[in-house]
Amino acid sequence: MARAQNSYVLIPEGGDDAADCGTEARLPEGVCRVTPAALGATRLIGGPFARTPEGRVQVAAFDFDGTCIRGNSPVLLVRYLARHKLLAPSVVARILVWAGCYKARLPQNESWVRGLVFRAFAGISAAEVNRFLCEFYDEYIDERFRPEAERAMADHEAAGHAVLVVSATFEPIIAAAMQRHPIQYAIATRMRVDGRGNYTDQVASLPVEGPQKVQALRKVCDELFGEDGWELAWAYGDHHSDRAMLAAAKEAFAVTPDRPLTRTANAEGYAILDWASGEK
């Protein structure tokens, strides 16, 4: 897929100059971090957001893995790293044990497993890793982007809604997706950078997973639009861990949901969307 031609304006925290972000905060292709717990950018094209009679921006929030794309981007990344021997076999084994427990819906430490994955990048320049992950997105993930998600995002954008992705995947992967699809803002899991500008294997804040998605979304939207200047009008998710975000929305969509979320959707009256029927 060709790169999007849209230009972006950076929104650094505490200033309107891109330089305020700091060199270590830069992500590829002009996407800049805006808060300590989130990633954000807005496109220069297009007009102002439409507002409700009460003056609120209407936000459409999308989960990423399993909703916007087929599959799970961290899983795809682990497979790639293991295949290219960039992760020790013992580390891969521990990740697989964690994945089995997660699939069984047992309580798990989300930060711990992300730290295991990022052992492949610990001590390497953040700029170099960011480029690597964006190239990984181009080659292995973007082809998985669901056309239905693209259309839904484009429709919301055309209607003047704020399109936002909330994901537990790694920040540079979402930064790459922002360049190629109608994503105006995004929140993703950020890994800590040390004083030399190199990544560590520590999560910088809580992974954006489960109820944390709602907390992070509220924080970012309060900063962008004001505490009473927005509403979560629509939410899209595929997994039972998206329940909190869907419950917080005025209108919820369960996208090719897993069984627990299907039960919740039927009980709560959420619309169920089949975005997998055309997949090969």
URWOQUI-V36384 format. One record per residue. RES is the residue in one small letter. PSI is psi in whole degrees, -180 to 180 (999 if undefined). NEAR is the number of other ideal C-beta (glycine too) atoms within 12 Angstrom. D_LAST is the distance of its C-alpha to the last C-alpha in Angstrom with 2 decimals. Layout:
res=RES psi=PSI near=NEAR d_last=D_LAST
res=RES psi=PSI near=NEAR d_last=D_LAST
This chain:
res=m psi=137 near=18 d_last=18.03
res=a psi=153 near=8 d_last=21.75
res=r psi=143 near=20 d_last=23.94
res=a psi=147 near=24 d_last=25.09
res=q psi=1 near=12 d_last=28.63
res=n psi=142 near=23 d_last=29.90
res=s psi=158 near=17 d_last=32.95
res=y psi=149 near=29 d_last=33.63
res=v psi=135 near=21 d_last=36.85
res=l psi=146 near=30 d_last=37.48
res=i psi=79 near=32 d_last=38.82
res=p psi=153 near=24 d_last=40.77
res=e psi=129 near=25 d_last=42.38
res=g psi=19 near=17 d_last=46.03
res=g psi=168 near=14 d_last=46.22
res=d psi=12 near=14 d_last=44.95
res=d psi=130 near=14 d_last=45.10
res=a psi=-29 near=23 d_last=42.05
res=a psi=-23 near=14 d_last=44.45
res=d psi=-20 near=18 d_last=45.11
res=c psi=-28 near=26 d_last=41.78
res=g psi=143 near=22 d_last=43.18
res=t psi=-39 near=17 d_last=41.73
res=e psi=-15 near=23 d_last=40.22
res=a psi=-9 near=31 d_last=38.28
res=r psi=142 near=31 d_last=36.47
res=l psi=162 near=42 d_last=32.74
res=p psi=153 near=32 d_last=31.13
res=e psi=33 near=29 d_last=31.03
res=g psi=19 near=27 d_last=33.70
res=v psi=132 near=42 d_last=32.34
res=c psi=146 near=38 d_last=35.22
res=r psi=143 near=38 d_last=35.75
res=v psi=-22 near=35 d_last=37.76
res=t psi=164 near=31 d_last=38.70
res=p psi=-22 near=20 d_last=39.27
res=a psi=9 near=30 d_last=36.29
res=a psi=165 near=41 d_last=33.80
res=l psi=138 near=50 d_last=32.23
res=g psi=152 near=45 d_last=32.65
res=a psi=156 near=42 d_last=32.77
res=t psi=144 near=34 d_last=33.20
res=r psi=146 near=28 d_last=32.51
res=l psi=-30 near=15 d_last=35.57
res=i psi=159 near=15 d_last=34.12
res=g psi=164 near=23 d_last=34.33
res=g psi=-170 near=13 d_last=37.14
res=p psi=162 near=11 d_last=38.35
res=f psi=143 near=31 d_last=36.52
res=a psi=149 near=22 d_last=37.33
res=r psi=153 near=23 d_last=39.37
res=t psi=169 near=19 d_last=40.16
res=p psi=-25 near=8 d_last=43.75
res=e psi=-1 near=12 d_last=44.52
res=g psi=19 near=15 d_last=43.49
res=r psi=141 near=24 d_last=40.34
res=v psi=135 near=32 d_last=37.18
res=q psi=124 near=32 d_last=34.12
res=v psi=135 near=43 d_last=31.44
res=a psi=113 near=44 d_last=27.72
res=a psi=133 near=49 d_last=26.43
res=f psi=131 near=53 d_last=22.82
res=d psi=161 near=51 d_last=21.71
res=f psi=-65 near=51 d_last=19.44
res=d psi=124 near=41 d_last=17.46
res=g psi=-19 near=36 d_last=14.91
res=t psi=-63 near=45 d_last=16.15
res=c psi=-30 near=46 d_last=15.94
res=i psi=157 near=41 d_last=13.33
res=r psi=126 near=29 d_last=10.50
res=g psi=-166 near=26 d_last=12.65
res=n psi=118 near=32 d_last=16.32
res=s psi=-40 near=39 d_last=18.05
res=p psi=-36 near=41 d_last=21.15
res=v psi=-44 near=30 d_last=19.29
res=l psi=-39 near=29 d_last=17.51
res=l psi=-44 near=38 d_last=21.02
res=v psi=-42 near=34 d_last=22.70
res=r psi=-42 near=23 d_last=20.49
res=y psi=-47 near=26 d_last=21.33
res=l psi=-39 near=29 d_last=24.99
res=a psi=-42 near=25 d_last=25.27
res=r psi=-34 near=15 d_last=23.82
res=h psi=13 near=15 d_last=26.31
res=k psi=38 near=12 d_last=29.08
res=l psi=-7 near=24 d_last=29.71
res=l psi=139 near=27 d_last=30.08
res=a psi=144 near=16 d_last=32.51
res=p psi=-36 near=14 d_last=31.18
res=s psi=-36 near=13 d_last=33.38
res=v psi=-44 near=26 d_last=31.78
res=v psi=-42 near=28 d_last=28.24
res=a psi=-41 near=16 d_last=29.53
res=r psi=-38 near=24 d_last=30.98
res=i psi=-41 near=32 d_last=27.78
res=l psi=-38 near=22 d_last=25.94
res=v psi=-45 near=19 d_last=28.76
res=w psi=-44 near=28 d_last=28.50
res=a psi=-39 near=22 d_last=24.74
res=g psi=-42 near=15 d_last=25.52
res=c psi=-38 near=18 d_last=28.28
res=y psi=-43 near=26 d_last=26.21
res=k psi=-32 near=19 d_last=23.56
res=a psi=3 near=11 d_last=26.59
res=r psi=35 near=16 d_last=27.71
res=l psi=148 near=12 d_last=30.90
res=p psi=134 near=12 d_last=32.77
res=q psi=156 near=25 d_last=31.92
res=n psi=104 near=18 d_last=33.38
res=e psi=-38 near=28 d_last=30.80
res=s psi=-39 near=26 d_last=33.08
res=w psi=-47 near=23 d_last=33.70
res=v psi=-34 near=33 d_last=30.14
res=r psi=-34 near=39 d_last=29.61
res=g psi=-38 near=28 d_last=32.84
res=l psi=-45 near=35 d_last=31.63
res=v psi=-42 near=46 d_last=28.60
res=f psi=3 near=41 d_last=30.97
res=r psi=-24 near=28 d_last=33.36
res=a psi=-22 near=33 d_last=31.45
res=f psi=-4 near=35 d_last=32.85
res=a psi=132 near=26 d_last=36.20
res=g psi=2 near=18 d_last=39.07
res=i psi=144 near=25 d_last=37.00
res=s psi=133 near=20 d_last=37.59
res=a psi=-39 near=36 d_last=35.53
res=a psi=-41 near=24 d_last=35.10
res=e psi=-43 near=20 d_last=33.75
res=v psi=-41 near=36 d_last=31.29
res=n psi=-42 near=39 d_last=30.16
res=r psi=-43 near=22 d_last=29.49
res=f psi=-46 near=30 d_last=27.60
res=l psi=-33 near=41 d_last=25.32
res=c psi=-40 near=33 d_last=24.72
res=e psi=-38 near=22 d_last=23.82
res=f psi=-43 near=33 d_last=21.52
res=y psi=-48 near=40 d_last=19.82
res=d psi=-43 near=27 d_last=19.56
res=e psi=-33 near=18 d_last=18.12
res=y psi=-16 near=30 d_last=15.79
res=i psi=-41 near=38 d_last=15.18
res=d psi=-33 near=29 d_last=15.40
res=e psi=-16 near=18 d_last=12.10
res=r psi=-3 near=32 d_last=10.71
res=f psi=126 near=37 d_last=13.05
res=r psi=130 near=35 d_last=11.84
res=p psi=-30 near=21 d_last=13.21
res=e psi=-37 near=27 d_last=14.69
res=a psi=-43 near=38 d_last=16.62
res=e psi=-46 near=26 d_last=17.82
res=r psi=-43 near=19 d_last=19.09
res=a psi=-44 near=33 d_last=20.74
res=m psi=-45 near=37 d_last=22.46
res=a psi=-38 near=20 d_last=23.62
res=d psi=-43 near=17 d_last=24.99
res=h psi=-43 near=35 d_last=26.89
res=e psi=-43 near=31 d_last=28.25
res=a psi=-29 near=18 d_last=29.38
res=a psi=0 near=22 d_last=31.18
res=g psi=16 near=22 d_last=33.04
res=h psi=156 near=36 d_last=31.43
res=a psi=121 near=40 d_last=31.09
res=v psi=121 near=42 d_last=27.48
res=l psi=135 near=50 d_last=27.42
res=v psi=134 near=51 d_last=24.93
res=v psi=116 near=52 d_last=26.21
res=s psi=148 near=49 d_last=24.56
res=a psi=-5 near=44 d_last=25.64
res=t psi=175 near=45 d_last=23.94
res=f psi=144 near=46 d_last=26.29
res=e psi=-47 near=51 d_last=28.02
res=p psi=-27 near=43 d_last=27.29
res=i psi=-44 near=51 d_last=23.50
res=i psi=-35 near=47 d_last=23.98
res=a psi=-40 near=44 d_last=26.56
res=a psi=-42 near=43 d_last=24.09
res=a psi=-33 near=49 d_last=21.68
res=m psi=-29 near=44 d_last=24.79
res=q psi=-18 near=32 d_last=25.40
res=r psi=-8 near=31 d_last=22.14
res=h psi=164 near=37 d_last=21.50
res=p psi=60 near=35 d_last=23.97
res=i psi=117 near=43 d_last=25.15
res=q psi=-35 near=42 d_last=28.92
res=y psi=157 near=46 d_last=29.75
res=a psi=151 near=52 d_last=28.21
res=i psi=130 near=49 d_last=29.40
res=a psi=170 near=51 d_last=28.18
res=t psi=128 near=40 d_last=29.64
res=r psi=137 near=42 d_last=32.28
res=m psi=149 near=38 d_last=33.73
res=r psi=141 near=25 d_last=37.46
res=v psi=134 near=34 d_last=39.03
res=d psi=-179 near=19 d_last=42.44
res=g psi=-17 near=10 d_last=45.55
res=r psi=4 near=15 d_last=44.69
res=g psi=18 near=21 d_last=41.38
res=n psi=148 near=23 d_last=39.33
res=y psi=149 near=35 d_last=36.63
res=t psi=-178 near=24 d_last=37.60
res=d psi=28 near=27 d_last=35.58
res=q psi=139 near=25 d_last=36.78
res=v psi=134 near=31 d_last=35.06
res=a psi=-31 near=31 d_last=37.17
res=s psi=-169 near=27 d_last=36.88
res=l psi=140 near=26 d_last=34.98
res=p psi=145 near=37 d_last=31.18
res=v psi=82 near=44 d_last=29.61
res=e psi=141 near=38 d_last=28.32
res=g psi=-135 near=28 d_last=29.05
res=p psi=-25 near=23 d_last=32.36
res=q psi=-26 near=29 d_last=32.89
res=k psi=-42 near=46 d_last=30.32
res=v psi=-42 near=30 d_last=32.72
res=q psi=-45 near=24 d_last=35.71
res=a psi=-40 near=40 d_last=34.25
res=l psi=-44 near=43 d_last=33.03
res=r psi=-42 near=30 d_last=36.51
res=k psi=-48 near=28 d_last=38.22
res=v psi=-46 near=39 d_last=36.36
res=c psi=-34 near=37 d_last=36.59
res=d psi=-41 near=22 d_last=40.27
res=e psi=-36 near=24 d_last=40.91
res=l psi=-43 near=29 d_last=39.04
res=f psi=-5 near=31 d_last=40.21
res=g psi=151 near=15 d_last=43.10
res=e psi=-31 near=14 d_last=43.33
res=d psi=22 near=15 d_last=43.72
res=g psi=11 near=20 d_last=41.87
res=w psi=166 near=33 d_last=38.32
res=e psi=145 near=32 d_last=36.33
res=l psi=95 near=34 d_last=32.88
res=a psi=-36 near=30 d_last=31.86
res=w psi=145 near=32 d_last=28.09
res=a psi=141 near=42 d_last=25.92
res=y psi=128 near=46 d_last=22.19
res=g psi=159 near=49 d_last=21.01
res=d psi=-14 near=44 d_last=18.54
res=h psi=154 near=35 d_last=20.77
res=h psi=-22 near=27 d_last=24.16
res=s psi=-10 near=36 d_last=25.71
res=d psi=3 near=44 d_last=25.18
res=r psi=-43 near=32 d_last=27.57
res=a psi=-43 near=30 d_last=30.55
res=m psi=-42 near=46 d_last=29.03
res=l psi=-39 near=42 d_last=27.76
res=a psi=-26 near=26 d_last=31.19
res=a psi=-13 near=27 d_last=32.93
res=a psi=153 near=33 d_last=31.29
res=k psi=-35 near=21 d_last=32.76
res=e psi=124 near=25 d_last=29.38
res=a psi=144 near=35 d_last=26.53
res=f psi=122 near=36 d_last=22.82
res=a psi=113 near=39 d_last=20.77
res=v psi=117 near=38 d_last=17.17
res=t psi=58 near=33 d_last=14.73
res=p psi=154 near=34 d_last=17.85
res=d psi=174 near=27 d_last=18.67
res=r psi=-45 near=16 d_last=21.24
res=p psi=-40 near=20 d_last=24.34
res=l psi=-32 near=36 d_last=23.31
res=t psi=-43 near=23 d_last=22.36
res=r psi=-43 near=16 d_last=25.90
res=t psi=-44 near=27 d_last=27.37
res=a psi=-43 near=31 d_last=25.61
res=n psi=-39 near=15 d_last=26.93
res=a psi=-37 near=16 d_last=30.32
res=e psi=-8 near=21 d_last=30.65
res=g psi=24 near=14 d_last=29.20
res=y psi=147 near=30 d_last=26.42
res=a psi=138 near=22 d_last=23.83
res=i psi=122 near=26 d_last=20.43
res=l psi=131 near=28 d_last=17.50
res=d psi=97 near=17 d_last=14.00
res=w psi=16 near=32 d_last=11.94
res=a psi=-5 near=23 d_last=8.76
res=s psi=-30 near=12 d_last=8.60
res=g psi=5 near=11 d_last=6.63
res=e psi=150 near=17 d_last=3.77
res=k psi=999 near=7 d_last=0.00
